[in-house]
Every structure is written in structure tokens, then in C-alpha cells.
């Protein structure tokens, strides 16, 4: 909408309300933020602020109107302009529209009480200019910083990192005192800000008003922790230092600019926290950062750069860190959290990567688990990545207790529903069913008691996805295979079908789903994944094959009119609709409900760190079914 159109709309809305004060009447409270750049256009004006910008377009008179408004913002606050632009006029409507756009894009800042001129700062110094550019109330923010007491603590207070941090704080308007803390590791500096009336800032015990960050530096790499209490910051620093060391991030030499980059970043985070400003990580506009989770700055020397990364630390102290996180609800949310868990420098798992693996007919990805190769496959690469992360976490968590290796360990899912679906399918596939009933004529006992055989053949009328994956297996890949389908007796608790594809010359697949066609489709897809993996990654130790538990995550909000049941998205939507009933039926079949799992008290620190990171990212960890036999499952297994 142009200024002329907005003015006409505003004039119409002001009919009968001309006595009501508007944005022009209150303009005296505001001034243009320091640092806002203005470019006058032939028929408009472009303004650029700290992190926002706006282009206003209109007639040839708009630049003149902006000049009058800019004079008012810098001078008397618009009193004369308000008198000249009578209520209800197009001129006043245009001015109100422009002022509204300035407010919407945060380009105006409230004047300090009694001040008519520049609100940059008392002396116009750099710190005052900066607060005027970013703070909602610069004067209050500056007063808070002046009253705060900050100490820079290090094992070597005269080291370059501590000195650089003190200089950065001083430039921000805070007088920082340097002190010795012998218990801090070499290469780490703790910055602690205590509010008025707090205990001595040399103390590192937590108090209600303290804010702290730790900046760490090692050859070639460094970090700045999220803001928190001193205890939380030190715990984060220890965790980050350990992760960087394990990930092999240490270099051979130190870049001369690295201490200044890290120290200034740490000072900025602390100043923003004390002054009530947004954390610098929020200013980056990085969509990879997860809202609600803290971010750590990690800097590297080759090339010299600093980047915020979502940090799921192993030790949670502060109340805002201990608070339970919301479960993952969609595939998009799960995929956004996978890079946090598999971050190259700060993650806890290896990143699943397609690399040179084939993506048709099924998509394959590979990763590493404790030095062993894991391959995951599914109908799409995003689903394969999700299954790979869940299975890799299960393998590592299963090492926490004897006897939990393989399929006997805990079950990981992207949210409670996904984890529950994976756990119940694993329990049902392992058998035997708890309802012990005699087989009827034509029944197949197999591993399931009371399992009635269901004829299935690839004929017209079957679900397109079942026909597709069966055709891929036997025609495209040339596997000589047959399929056996059984309906499992749940005692009236709903339909559960088990399909097993047996290849005479190659590996097969199994599935437990809510319909016979779904079970055949996933079993055939699993067989396709096995055939592809055997051909392309014969050395892989672990193979992850797909199941329907992820359908509820991948279900789209809406499908296109042309997406019939033959499309993967429509098929996943159908499977997701049947998932709640299937989980109820599987609970009745197995007589078991998965419960949340926690590592034992004596578990290795890596296990607890992984478990904590999963929960912070919205993943769920559930217990495995006790005392069940371990068989190859539909979703995972060892090669």
C-alpha cells in the first residue's frame, strides 16, 4: 500500500473522530533512533535501522513531507507540524501513516524525560549511541549499566583474553575490575555482573541478580557461553570445552584476532543481559537457532569467524534451563533439531549424510555410531535422516546398562507419539503376543499366537503404495520374493496386521501396521532398502529400515488436489490418521505401555549428556518392553 492509499484510508477512518489524539499529537515523546540512515527517493524515502528497514513510496511530495517530519523529530517534537496539519486533512493522514510505519519498524525511540534533542546518550559517547539504537528505553538501560558491578575473573588475570574482556566492558560504559579465580581452567575467563546491593562480585555463588558468561580460548578455537548464573555458565563452559575437544576442533596455533573477537562477544552478551536487551544471538536472524534453547558462540581461526549455535548442554542448573521443553510435533520441527544434535562442533551425534548413496528408488543416508557405519533408508531422505538419528541415539543409550544393546535398549522418537509408535511396533514385531489363544484352521502361528492369515497379492484394487514398492522390489530390483500377511488378535482392540516379505535371493523386510496394504508397503520398502544397502554399503554394521511411526510427524497440513493415494504425502496422511487406533491396538496386543526412560545413576557422562540433549530438543526416550525376545525389527537391526 502506498502513502496516498494509506492516507485516504486513514482520512475515512477519522471521520467523526477528529478530536481524538493521534500519532502526530504524541510525536513529541519520540525521536529517530541514533544510527538510522535515510535515503531520499524521487517519490519516497528508504530508512535503515539497526536490524530493520522500510521503504515508503508515494507522490512527488513525499520527500518534502519526510523533510518536515525529520525536522520535527530532531527539534520541537512536531508541535508546529501538528498545528499546520489540521485534523481530518490528507496531510495529517499521510503524516500519521508515516509515523505508524516508523513505529512498526522500531525506528523511533522514546525521548528521555525533559529532553528535546538527541537521545543518543548523555555525552554522545559510543555506548550511549549504541543504547539509543537498540534499547527501548536507552536512559534506563544506561542507568542500569552504571549501577552494575562487573568482575573479570581468570586464573591469569593479566592474560590477553581477560584484558580484552575488561577493555570491551569499559568501552560499553561499565567499569570492570579484574580478579583472580584459581579454580577456573586455564584459557577460560568468567565475566560476572552483580546488581546493586548484591554480594561481592568476586564471589561466584549464584544470587538472584547475577548474570554471567564464560569465554574460553584454545589454539584455533574459542567459545562464549549463553548468559546465566555463574554456576550455569561454568557448567556450559566445561561442556563446550569437552565437546570441542572430542570433535577435534582444536588447531595448532592461535589467530591474533581470536581473543578480541571472543572477548568483545562475551562483553556484548553480558551487557545486553544486564541492560535488558535482546541477546545478540537473537539479532542474528539465523533460522537454524531453535527458539527457547540457549545459543553458544563458537569461533574458529580458519577462516576467522564466530557463529551462534544452539547449545543443549549436559548440565542444567538455572530454572529456565531445567524447565521441560515441548515435544516435537511435526517433521519440520524434528528436522530443525537434528542439526542441533549432530552439530559439527557442539553436537552429540554424527550427522546423517546422503553422500554418494543412491536416492532412488529408496533414499539412503549414512552416519557413524561409535566408529561403526550406520545406514538408514526410507521413501524420502528426510525420513531416512530422522530414523538414522533415532537409531543412533538408541544404540548409544543402550550401552548404559548391560543387556540393553541392540533392540533391547531404550526407544527414541521425535516426540512422545513417534517414540511410542516405534516402541510398540518393536514390541509387537518381537512377539510373542500376550493373548495366548489356539490357532484356528488356516491360521499361521509364527511368532504370534492367534494370528489369522490374510491373503495378499499384487492385484488391482490394492493400495497404490503397496503395489509400487512391491513392483520396485520384484520388477525393478529383480528380487524373487513372496509375502505373508497376518492379522493379529488384539482381543477386539482394533486391527493390527503383520507383513513379512521373504526374498529367496536377497534380504526381506517386516512391518506391523494398521492395514494389510500399509504393512505390505512398509515391508516391501524395507526389503528395497536392504537390497540397496547391501549393494552400496556392504561394510555397514547397522541398518535402519522404515516404519509407519513417522507418518504422524510427516503428515502435511493439506494435500494438493492432484495428490491421490499414490503420492507419498497422501499415503503418509492416511497412515497418520490410523496411527492413534493402531497404538491402542498394539497396547492391547502386547499388554504393555512404554514409559519414560532415564539413564541409571552410574551411567557414563556421555550417556547422560545425550539423554539430556534429546529431551532439550523435544525428543522422547522410552523404555523397551521388559523381558521380550529380541528379533530383527521392522525399523532397525544389525547387519
C-alpha positions as CSV (number, residue, x, y, z in Angstrom):
1,X,0.0,0.0,0.0
2,X,1.4,3.4,-0.9
3,X,1.3,6.5,1.3
4,X,-1.5,8.0,-0.8
5,X,-3.7,4.9,-0.4
6,X,-3.0,4.7,3.3
7,X,-3.8,8.4,3.7
8,X,-7.2,8.0,2.0
9,X,-8.0,5.1,4.3
10,X,-6.9,7.0,7.4
11,X,-9.0,10.1,6.5
12,X,-12.0,7.9,6.1
13,X,-11.4,6.2,9.5
14,X,-11.0,9.6,11.1
15,X,-14.4,11.0,10.1
16,X,-16.3,11.7,13.4
17,X,-13.1,11.2,15.5
18,X,-11.1,14.4,14.8
19,X,-10.9,15.3,18.4
20,X,-9.1,12.0,19.3
21,X,-5.3,12.4,19.7
22,X,-3.3,10.6,17.1
23,X,0.3,9.8,16.4
24,X,1.2,13.3,15.4
25,X,-0.1,14.8,18.7
26,X,2.2,12.4,20.6
27,X,5.2,12.8,18.4
28,X,7.0,14.9,21.0
29,X,7.6,11.8,23.0
30,X,9.7,10.2,20.2
31,X,12.9,10.8,18.2
32,X,14.6,9.0,15.4
33,X,16.9,6.3,16.7
34,X,20.6,7.1,16.5
35,X,22.3,5.4,13.5
36,X,19.2,5.3,11.3
37,X,20.2,6.0,7.7
38,X,17.8,7.8,5.4
39,X,17.9,7.7,1.5
40,X,15.5,10.1,-0.2
41,X,14.0,8.6,-3.4
42,X,12.3,10.5,-6.2
43,X,8.8,9.5,-4.9
44,X,9.6,8.3,-1.4
45,X,12.2,7.6,1.2
46,X,14.1,4.5,2.4
47,X,15.1,4.1,6.1
48,X,17.6,1.6,7.5
49,X,17.9,0.9,11.3
50,X,19.7,-1.5,13.5
51,X,18.1,-4.6,12.2
52,X,15.0,-3.3,10.3
53,X,14.4,-1.2,7.2
54,X,11.4,0.2,5.4
55,X,10.7,1.9,2.0
56,X,7.9,4.5,1.9
57,X,6.5,5.3,-1.6
58,X,4.0,7.9,-2.7
59,X,3.8,11.1,-4.8
60,X,6.5,13.6,-5.5
61,X,5.6,15.5,-2.3
62,X,6.5,12.6,0.0
63,X,10.2,13.5,0.2
64,X,9.2,17.1,1.2
65,X,6.8,15.7,3.8
66,X,9.5,13.5,5.2
67,X,11.8,16.5,5.5
68,X,9.3,18.3,7.6
69,X,8.8,15.2,9.8
70,X,12.5,14.7,10.2
71,X,12.9,18.3,11.4
72,X,10.1,17.8,13.9
73,X,11.7,14.6,15.2
74,X,15.1,16.4,15.7
75,X,13.6,19.6,17.0
76,X,10.4,20.6,18.8
77,X,8.8,17.1,18.5
78,X,6.1,18.1,16.0
79,X,4.2,20.8,17.9
80,X,4.3,23.2,14.9
81,X,3.7,20.5,12.4
82,X,0.6,19.3,14.3
83,X,-0.8,22.8,14.2
84,X,-0.2,23.1,10.5
85,X,-1.8,19.7,9.6
86,X,-5.4,20.2,10.6
87,X,-7.4,17.2,11.8
88,X,-9.0,15.2,9.0
89,X,-6.8,16.6,6.3
90,X,-4.9,14.4,3.8
91,X,-1.6,15.9,5.0
92,X,-2.3,14.8,8.6
93,X,-3.4,11.4,7.5
94,X,-0.2,10.9,5.5
95,X,1.9,12.0,8.5
96,X,0.1,9.6,10.8
97,X,0.7,6.8,8.3
98,X,4.5,7.5,8.1
99,X,4.8,7.8,11.9
100,X,3.0,4.5,12.2
101,X,5.4,2.8,9.8
102,X,8.3,4.2,11.8
103,X,6.9,2.7,15.0
104,X,6.1,-0.7,13.3
105,X,9.8,-1.0,12.1
106,X,11.2,0.2,15.5
107,X,12.9,3.2,14.1
108,X,11.7,5.6,16.8
109,X,12.9,5.7,20.4
110,X,11.3,7.5,23.4
111,X,13.0,10.7,24.4
112,X,14.4,10.9,28.0
113,X,12.2,12.9,30.3
114,X,12.6,16.6,29.8
115,X,14.9,16.2,26.7
116,X,14.0,17.8,23.4
117,X,17.1,17.0,21.4
118,X,19.2,13.9,20.7
119,X,18.6,10.9,22.9
120,X,21.8,9.1,22.0
121,X,23.3,9.5,25.4
122,X,24.3,12.0,28.0
123,X,27.7,12.7,26.4
124,X,27.0,11.4,23.0
125,X,29.6,8.6,23.5
126,X,29.7,5.4,21.6
127,X,28.0,3.4,24.3
128,X,25.2,5.9,24.5
129,X,24.8,5.9,20.8
130,X,24.6,2.1,20.8
131,X,22.0,2.0,23.5
132,X,19.9,4.6,21.7
133,X,20.0,2.4,18.6
134,X,18.9,-0.8,20.3
135,X,17.2,-0.2,23.6
136,X,13.5,0.6,24.1
137,X,14.5,3.0,26.9
138,X,18.1,4.0,26.5
139,X,18.3,6.2,29.6
140,X,17.0,3.4,31.9
141,X,19.4,0.9,30.2
142,X,22.4,3.2,30.7
143,X,21.5,3.8,34.3
144,X,21.2,0.1,35.0
145,X,24.7,-0.5,33.5
146,X,26.2,2.3,35.6
147,X,24.8,0.8,38.8
148,X,26.0,-2.7,37.9
149,X,29.3,-4.1,39.3
150,X,31.3,-6.4,37.0
151,X,34.3,-8.6,37.6
152,X,36.5,-10.3,35.1
153,X,37.8,-13.5,36.8
154,X,40.5,-15.8,35.5
155,X,43.3,-18.0,36.6
156,X,45.6,-15.5,34.8
157,X,44.0,-12.0,35.3
158,X,46.8,-10.4,33.3
159,X,46.3,-12.7,30.3
160,X,45.3,-11.3,26.8
161,X,41.8,-12.7,27.0
162,X,41.0,-11.2,30.4
163,X,42.5,-7.9,29.4
164,X,40.5,-7.8,26.2
165,X,37.3,-8.5,28.0
166,X,37.9,-5.7,30.5
167,X,38.6,-3.3,27.7
168,X,35.4,-4.3,25.9
169,X,33.3,-3.8,29.0
170,X,34.9,-0.4,29.6
171,X,34.0,0.7,26.1
172,X,30.4,-0.3,26.8
173,X,30.3,2.0,29.8
174,X,31.0,-0.5,32.5
175,X,33.9,-0.2,34.8
176,X,35.2,-3.8,35.1
177,X,37.6,-4.9,37.8
178,X,39.8,-7.9,37.2
179,X,40.3,-10.6,39.8
180,X,42.0,-14.0,40.2
181,X,40.0,-17.3,40.3
182,X,42.4,-20.1,40.7
183,X,39.8,-22.8,40.2
184,X,39.0,-21.6,36.7
185,X,40.6,-23.7,33.9
186,X,43.5,-22.1,32.0
187,X,42.1,-20.4,28.9
188,X,38.7,-19.5,30.4
189,X,37.5,-16.2,31.7
190,X,34.4,-15.7,33.8
191,X,32.5,-12.4,33.5
192,X,30.1,-11.8,36.4
193,X,27.7,-8.8,36.7
194,X,26.1,-8.2,40.1
195,X,23.2,-5.8,40.6
196,X,23.0,-3.1,43.2
197,X,23.1,-4.4,46.8
198,X,24.3,-7.9,45.7
199,X,27.2,-9.7,47.5
200,X,30.7,-9.1,46.5
201,X,31.1,-9.5,42.7
202,X,34.2,-11.5,43.3
203,X,32.1,-14.3,44.6
204,X,30.8,-16.8,42.1
205,X,27.9,-18.2,44.1
206,X,24.6,-17.8,42.5
207,X,22.4,-14.9,43.6
208,X,19.1,-13.6,42.3
209,X,20.6,-10.7,40.4
210,X,23.8,-12.1,38.9
211,X,24.4,-12.6,35.2
212,X,27.5,-14.4,34.0
213,X,29.2,-15.7,30.8
214,X,32.4,-17.6,30.3
215,X,34.7,-17.0,27.4
216,X,37.1,-19.8,26.5
217,X,40.0,-20.0,24.2
218,X,42.2,-22.8,23.0
219,X,44.5,-23.0,20.0
220,X,42.4,-22.4,16.9
221,X,39.0,-22.3,18.5
222,X,37.0,-20.5,21.2
223,X,33.5,-20.0,22.6
224,X,31.2,-17.8,24.6
225,X,28.6,-19.5,26.8
226,X,25.0,-18.4,27.0
227,X,24.2,-15.9,29.8
228,X,23.1,-17.5,33.1
229,X,24.2,-17.8,36.6
230,X,27.9,-18.3,37.3
231,X,27.3,-22.0,38.1
232,X,25.4,-22.5,34.8
233,X,28.0,-20.6,32.8
234,X,30.8,-22.6,34.2
235,X,29.0,-25.8,33.6
236,X,28.3,-24.8,30.0
237,X,32.0,-23.8,29.6
238,X,33.1,-27.2,30.7
239,X,30.7,-28.9,28.4
240,X,31.6,-26.8,25.4
241,X,35.3,-27.3,26.0
242,X,34.8,-31.1,26.2
243,X,32.7,-31.2,23.1
244,X,35.1,-29.1,21.1
245,X,38.0,-31.4,22.2
246,X,36.1,-34.5,21.3
247,X,35.1,-33.1,17.9
248,X,38.7,-32.4,17.1
249,X,38.2,-28.7,16.8
250,X,41.5,-27.7,18.3
251,X,44.0,-26.2,16.0
252,X,47.8,-25.9,16.1
253,X,48.1,-22.1,16.5
254,X,46.1,-19.1,17.8
255,X,44.8,-16.4,15.5
256,X,45.8,-13.0,16.8
257,X,42.3,-11.7,16.3
258,X,40.5,-14.5,18.1
259,X,40.9,-13.2,21.7
260,X,39.4,-9.8,20.7
261,X,36.5,-11.4,18.8
262,X,35.6,-13.7,21.7
263,X,36.2,-11.1,24.5
264,X,34.0,-8.5,22.8
265,X,31.3,-11.0,22.1
266,X,31.3,-12.1,25.7
267,X,31.1,-8.5,26.9
268,X,28.2,-7.7,24.5
269,X,26.2,-10.7,25.7
270,X,26.7,-9.7,29.3
271,X,25.9,-6.0,28.7
272,X,22.7,-6.9,26.8
273,X,21.6,-9.2,29.7
274,X,22.2,-6.6,32.3
275,X,20.6,-3.8,30.4
276,X,17.5,-5.9,29.5
277,X,18.3,-6.0,25.8
278,X,17.8,-8.9,23.4
279,X,20.7,-11.4,23.4
280,X,23.0,-10.9,20.3
281,X,22.1,-14.4,19.1
282,X,18.5,-13.2,18.6
283,X,19.8,-10.3,16.4
284,X,21.5,-12.7,14.0
285,X,18.2,-13.8,12.4
286,X,19.6,-17.3,12.0
287,X,16.7,-19.7,11.3
288,X,18.9,-22.6,12.4
289,X,18.8,-21.4,16.0
290,X,15.9,-23.1,18.0
291,X,13.6,-20.7,19.8
292,X,13.6,-21.3,23.6
293,X,17.0,-23.0,23.6
294,X,20.2,-21.2,24.5
295,X,22.9,-20.4,21.9
296,X,26.6,-20.5,22.3
297,X,29.1,-18.6,20.2
298,X,31.8,-20.8,18.7
299,X,34.7,-19.1,16.9
300,X,37.3,-20.7,14.6
301,X,40.5,-19.4,13.2
302,X,40.4,-20.9,9.7
303,X,38.8,-18.7,8.5
304,X,38.4,-16.3,11.4
305,X,34.7,-16.3,12.2
306,X,32.2,-16.6,15.0
307,X,28.8,-18.3,14.7
308,X,26.0,-18.9,17.1
309,X,25.0,-22.5,17.6
310,X,22.0,-23.9,19.6
311,X,23.5,-25.4,22.7
312,X,22.0,-28.4,24.5
313,X,24.4,-28.6,27.4
314,X,24.8,-31.7,29.6
315,X,24.4,-29.9,33.0
316,X,21.3,-27.8,33.7
317,X,21.3,-25.6,36.7
318,X,19.2,-22.5,36.1
319,X,15.4,-22.7,36.4
320,X,14.9,-21.7,32.7
321,X,17.2,-24.4,31.6
322,X,15.6,-27.2,33.7
323,X,12.1,-26.4,32.6
324,X,10.8,-29.2,30.4
325,X,10.7,-28.5,26.7
326,X,7.7,-29.0,24.4
327,X,7.6,-32.2,22.4
328,X,8.4,-32.2,18.7
329,X,5.0,-32.2,16.9
330,X,5.9,-32.1,13.2
331,X,8.6,-33.4,10.8
332,X,9.7,-29.8,10.2
333,X,10.4,-29.3,13.9
334,X,12.2,-32.6,14.1
335,X,14.4,-31.8,11.1
336,X,15.2,-28.4,12.6
337,X,16.5,-30.1,15.8
338,X,18.6,-32.8,14.1
339,X,21.4,-30.2,13.2
340,X,21.5,-29.3,16.9
341,X,22.0,-32.9,18.0
342,X,24.5,-33.5,15.1
343,X,26.3,-30.2,15.1
344,X,29.8,-30.5,13.8
345,X,31.4,-28.8,16.8
346,X,28.8,-28.9,19.7
347,X,26.6,-31.9,18.9
348,X,26.3,-35.3,20.4
349,X,25.7,-37.5,17.3
350,X,27.1,-37.8,13.9
351,X,25.3,-36.1,11.0
352,X,23.4,-38.4,8.7
353,X,24.6,-37.6,5.1
354,X,23.4,-39.0,1.8
355,X,26.9,-38.5,0.3
356,X,27.1,-40.6,-2.9
357,X,24.5,-43.1,-1.8
358,X,21.6,-43.7,-4.2
359,X,18.4,-41.7,-3.6
360,X,16.2,-43.9,-5.9
361,X,14.2,-46.0,-5.7
362,X,14.6,-45.5,-1.9
363,X,16.7,-42.7,-0.3
364,X,19.7,-43.8,1.8
365,X,21.8,-41.8,4.3
366,X,24.8,-42.9,6.4
367,X,26.4,-41.9,9.7
368,X,28.8,-43.2,12.3
369,X,28.0,-44.6,15.7
370,X,30.9,-45.4,18.0
371,X,33.1,-45.9,15.0
372,X,30.7,-48.2,13.2
373,X,28.8,-47.3,10.0
374,X,25.0,-46.9,10.2
375,X,22.9,-46.8,7.0
376,X,19.2,-45.7,7.1
377,X,16.7,-45.8,4.2
378,X,13.2,-44.7,3.6
379,X,10.9,-43.3,0.9
380,X,12.4,-39.9,1.4
381,X,15.8,-38.6,2.6
382,X,14.3,-36.5,5.4
383,X,12.5,-39.6,6.8
384,X,15.7,-41.6,6.5
385,X,17.7,-38.9,8.4
386,X,15.1,-38.9,11.2
387,X,15.3,-42.7,11.6
388,X,19.1,-42.6,11.5
389,X,19.3,-40.1,14.3
390,X,16.8,-42.0,16.5
391,X,18.5,-45.3,16.0
392,X,22.0,-43.9,16.6
393,X,20.8,-42.4,19.8
394,X,19.3,-45.8,20.8
395,X,22.5,-47.6,20.2
396,X,24.5,-45.2,22.3
397,X,21.9,-45.1,25.2
398,X,21.7,-48.9,25.2
399,X,25.3,-49.1,26.3
400,X,24.4,-47.6,29.6
401,X,23.1,-50.9,31.1
402,X,24.3,-54.5,30.5
403,X,21.9,-56.3,28.2
404,X,20.4,-53.2,26.6
405,X,22.4,-53.4,23.4
406,X,20.7,-53.9,20.1
407,X,16.9,-53.9,20.2
408,X,16.7,-54.4,24.0
409,X,17.6,-50.8,24.8
410,X,15.5,-47.6,25.1
411,X,13.5,-46.3,22.2
412,X,14.0,-42.8,20.9
413,X,11.4,-40.8,18.9
414,X,10.8,-37.2,17.8
415,X,8.2,-36.5,20.4
416,X,6.1,-38.9,22.6
417,X,3.8,-40.1,19.8
418,X,6.7,-41.0,17.5
419,X,8.6,-42.7,20.2
420,X,5.5,-44.6,21.4
421,X,4.8,-45.8,17.9
422,X,8.3,-47.1,17.4
423,X,8.4,-48.8,20.8
424,X,5.0,-50.6,20.3
425,X,5.9,-51.7,16.8
426,X,9.2,-53.1,18.1
427,X,7.5,-55.0,20.9
428,X,4.8,-56.4,18.6
429,X,7.3,-57.5,16.0
430,X,9.5,-59.2,18.6
431,X,6.5,-61.3,19.8
432,X,5.0,-63.4,21.2
433,X,1.7,-61.7,21.6
434,X,0.4,-61.8,25.2
435,X,-3.0,-63.2,24.3
436,X,-2.5,-66.9,24.2
437,X,-5.2,-68.4,22.0
438,X,-5.3,-71.5,20.0
439,X,-4.8,-71.2,16.2
440,X,-7.8,-71.8,14.0
441,X,-7.9,-73.6,10.8
442,X,-5.9,-71.6,8.2
443,X,-4.2,-69.6,10.9
444,X,-0.4,-69.1,11.0
445,X,1.1,-69.4,14.4
446,X,4.6,-68.0,13.5
447,X,5.8,-65.8,16.4
448,X,2.2,-64.7,17.1
449,X,-0.5,-66.7,18.8
450,X,-3.9,-66.2,17.3
451,X,-2.6,-64.7,14.1
452,X,-5.0,-65.2,11.2
453,X,-3.5,-65.5,7.7
454,X,-4.7,-62.8,5.3
455,X,-4.3,-63.5,1.6
456,X,-2.5,-60.7,-0.3
457,X,-1.4,-60.5,-3.9
458,X,-0.5,-57.5,-6.1
459,X,-3.7,-57.1,-8.0
460,X,-5.9,-54.1,-9.0
461,X,-7.7,-52.5,-6.1
462,X,-4.7,-52.8,-3.7
463,X,-3.3,-49.6,-2.3
464,X,-1.0,-47.8,-4.9
465,X,1.9,-47.6,-2.4
466,X,1.8,-51.3,-1.6
467,X,1.7,-52.1,-5.4
468,X,4.5,-49.5,-6.0
469,X,7.0,-50.8,-3.5
470,X,6.2,-54.5,-4.4
471,X,6.8,-53.7,-8.0
472,X,10.1,-51.9,-7.2
473,X,11.3,-54.9,-5.3
474,X,10.4,-57.7,-7.7
475,X,10.5,-56.0,-11.1
476,X,12.9,-53.1,-10.9
477,X,15.4,-54.8,-8.5
478,X,14.6,-58.3,-9.7
479,X,14.2,-59.9,-6.3
480,X,12.4,-63.2,-6.2
481,X,10.2,-62.7,-3.2
482,X,6.9,-63.6,-1.6
483,X,4.9,-62.0,1.2
484,X,2.9,-63.4,4.1
485,X,0.3,-61.2,5.9
486,X,-1.3,-62.0,9.2
487,X,-4.0,-60.2,11.2
488,X,-3.0,-60.3,14.9
489,X,-5.6,-61.0,17.5
490,X,-5.9,-57.9,19.8
491,X,-9.0,-59.1,21.7
492,X,-11.2,-56.6,20.0
493,X,-8.8,-53.7,20.4
494,X,-8.6,-52.8,16.7
495,X,-6.8,-54.1,13.6
496,X,-3.1,-54.9,13.6
497,X,-1.5,-56.5,10.5
498,X,1.9,-58.1,10.3
499,X,3.6,-58.5,6.9
500,X,6.8,-60.3,6.1
501,X,8.5,-60.1,2.8
502,X,10.8,-63.0,2.2
503,X,13.4,-62.8,-0.6
504,X,14.8,-66.0,-1.9
505,X,17.9,-64.4,-3.2
506,X,18.1,-61.2,-1.1
507,X,17.1,-59.9,2.3
508,X,13.4,-59.3,3.2
509,X,11.5,-56.9,5.4
510,X,8.8,-56.9,8.0
511,X,6.2,-54.4,9.2
512,X,3.4,-54.1,11.7
513,X,0.7,-51.6,10.6
514,X,-3.0,-50.8,10.8
515,X,-3.9,-52.2,7.4
516,X,-2.7,-55.1,5.3
517,X,-1.7,-52.8,2.5
518,X,0.3,-50.5,4.8
519,X,2.1,-53.5,6.3
520,X,3.0,-54.8,2.8
521,X,4.1,-51.4,1.6
522,X,6.4,-50.8,4.5
523,X,7.7,-54.4,4.5
524,X,8.4,-54.2,0.7
525,X,10.1,-50.8,1.2
526,X,12.2,-52.2,4.0
527,X,13.3,-55.0,1.6
528,X,14.2,-52.5,-1.1
529,X,16.3,-50.6,1.5
530,X,18.1,-53.8,2.4
531,X,18.8,-54.7,-1.2
532,X,20.2,-51.2,-1.9
533,X,22.2,-51.1,1.3
534,X,23.8,-54.5,0.6
535,X,24.9,-53.3,-2.8
536,X,26.2,-49.9,-1.9
537,X,27.4,-50.2,1.7
538,X,28.2,-53.9,2.3
539,X,30.5,-52.9,5.2
540,X,27.7,-51.2,7.2
541,X,27.3,-52.5,10.7
542,X,23.8,-51.2,11.4
543,X,20.8,-50.9,9.0
544,X,17.7,-48.9,9.8
545,X,14.6,-49.7,7.7
546,X,11.4,-47.6,7.7
547,X,8.2,-47.9,9.6
548,X,4.9,-46.1,9.8
549,X,5.5,-44.4,13.2
550,X,6.9,-41.3,11.5
551,X,3.8,-40.8,9.4
552,X,2.1,-38.7,12.1
553,X,5.1,-36.3,12.0
554,X,5.3,-36.1,8.2
555,X,1.5,-35.7,7.7
556,X,1.1,-32.5,5.7
557,X,-1.5,-29.9,6.8
558,X,-3.1,-30.2,3.4
559,X,-2.5,-32.1,0.2
560,X,-2.8,-30.7,-3.3
561,X,-5.9,-31.7,-5.3
562,X,-3.8,-33.9,-7.6
563,X,-2.1,-35.8,-4.8
564,X,-4.0,-39.1,-4.7
565,X,-3.2,-42.2,-2.6
566,X,-0.3,-42.9,-4.9
567,X,1.6,-39.9,-3.7
568,X,3.9,-40.3,-0.6
569,X,2.4,-37.3,1.1
570,X,-1.2,-38.5,0.7
571,X,-0.2,-42.0,1.9
572,X,1.5,-40.7,5.0
573,X,-1.6,-38.6,5.7
574,X,-3.7,-41.7,5.5
575,X,-1.3,-43.7,7.7
576,X,-1.2,-40.9,10.3
577,X,-5.0,-40.9,10.6
578,X,-4.8,-44.6,11.6
579,X,-1.9,-44.2,14.0
580,X,-3.8,-43.5,17.2
581,X,-6.1,-46.5,16.7
582,X,-3.0,-48.7,15.9
583,X,-1.2,-47.6,19.0
584,X,-4.2,-48.5,21.1
585,X,-4.5,-51.9,19.4
586,X,-0.8,-52.6,19.9
587,X,-1.1,-51.7,23.6
588,X,-3.9,-54.3,23.8
589,X,-1.8,-56.8,21.8
590,X,1.3,-56.5,23.9
591,X,-0.2,-55.7,27.2
592,X,2.5,-53.1,27.7
593,X,2.6,-49.3,27.7
594,X,6.0,-47.6,27.2
595,X,7.2,-45.4,30.0
596,X,9.8,-42.6,30.0
597,X,13.4,-43.8,30.4
598,X,16.3,-42.2,32.3
599,X,19.9,-43.3,32.5
600,X,20.9,-45.1,35.7
601,X,22.8,-43.2,38.3
602,X,26.1,-44.7,37.4
603,X,25.7,-44.2,33.6
604,X,28.6,-42.7,31.7
605,X,28.6,-38.9,31.4
606,X,28.3,-39.2,27.6
607,X,25.0,-41.2,28.0
608,X,23.6,-38.6,30.3
609,X,24.6,-35.8,28.0
610,X,23.0,-37.5,25.0
611,X,19.8,-38.2,27.0
612,X,19.7,-34.6,28.2
613,X,20.3,-33.2,24.7
614,X,17.5,-35.3,23.3
615,X,15.0,-34.1,25.9
616,X,16.0,-30.4,25.4
617,X,15.4,-30.8,21.7
618,X,11.9,-32.2,22.2
619,X,12.7,-35.9,21.6
620,X,11.4,-38.6,23.8
621,X,13.2,-41.6,25.3
622,X,11.0,-44.5,26.3
623,X,11.8,-47.8,28.0
624,X,12.0,-51.0,26.0
625,X,9.5,-53.8,26.6
626,X,10.9,-55.9,29.5
627,X,11.9,-59.5,29.1
628,X,10.9,-59.7,25.4
629,X,12.8,-61.8,22.9
630,X,15.0,-59.8,20.5
631,X,14.4,-60.4,16.8
632,X,15.1,-58.3,13.7
633,X,12.6,-55.5,13.8
634,X,10.8,-53.6,11.1
635,X,12.6,-50.3,11.8
636,X,16.1,-51.3,12.8
637,X,18.6,-54.1,13.3
638,X,22.2,-55.0,13.0
639,X,23.6,-56.1,9.6
